[in-house]
């Protein structure tokens, strides 16, 4: 899921900046973890861990890859 959402995350990162894309990732990952902790059925785990956490991980990974090279010459 993280790699499927990466084109959208790249566009968001270029258009709105790294901080906005990371914030979206944080919201999705938090929602995924909270949803997993409150789930009582297996399909709820698939939605929370698979979709929400996957979307969040895609936004966080794509946004953070471009930050590290800025520190080196």
Secondary structure, 3 states (H helix, E strand, C coil): CCCCCHHHHHHHHHHHCHHHHHHHHHHHHHHHHHHHHHCCCHHHHHHHHHHHHHHHHHHHHHHHHHHHHHHCC
